[in-house]
Amino acid sequence: MTAEDCSDAYLPLPVLLQRGVRWFSDELVSRLKAAEVAPVTSAHTTVLAHLGDDASLSIAELARRAGVTRQTMHRAVTQLIDEGLLTSTPGPGFPRTTLIRLTDAGCRRRDVALKILRDLEEELGSQLGSATLAELRETLTRSWPR
């Protein structure tokens, strides 16, 4: 095996994707701190990003949209409720269904985090080129095999 064989080009795709996720996550935490906004984890950002200002969704629906298990989503939602960023109310239908909604504080934190993520995406676009970034975004939004 040569040094060239160990280059980043030969790393498994999940490793390369994780590097990108880590960059976004680290920068988000750093910039939230600089803005004197309490940080949110990547998991929390995923929850907040899927909720609109006046939308209520079940944990099952949030999990489906985020591509995670209900248990994983339940943990993140519980933490965000404890932080005062989400509320939980009984939902219609199945007795254990609860609807999750953003609080005003949750809306503010989500909006700040999403603005930072848009800024980071612009920075990435300036490095990759806008056409490459648009292609990357389009590629990643296609359906993934199951």
C-alpha positions, 0 to 999 in steps of 0.5 A: 500500500502506498501513501497515495492509497491512504489519501482522503480520496480512498476513505469510505464515503461515510467517513468523508460525510462525517467530516463535513457534518463535524465541521458544520457542528463544530462551527455551529457551536462556536458561532452560537457561543460567540453570539452568546446563544446557548448551544444546541447539539446536532441532534437538537438542531435536527429536531428544531429544523423540522418544526415550523413556528406554528406546526405541531408534530408527533415524535413519530413524524419528527423521527420519520422526517429526521431519519432516526428512530422514535427512541432517539427522537424522544430523547432529543425532544425530552431534552429540548422540553427540559430546556424550555425550547419545546412543549408537549401536548396530548394528541388526538388518536392513539392515547400515547400520542403527543404533539411537539411544538416550538416555544417562543424561545425555541423559535428564536434559538432555531432561527439563530442556528439556521441562520448560522447554518445558512452562512456556513453553507455560503462559506462552503459554496465559496470554497467549492463553487456555487454550482458544485454546492448546488449539485451536492445539495441536489444529490443529498436530497434525492431518495436514499436506498433502503 
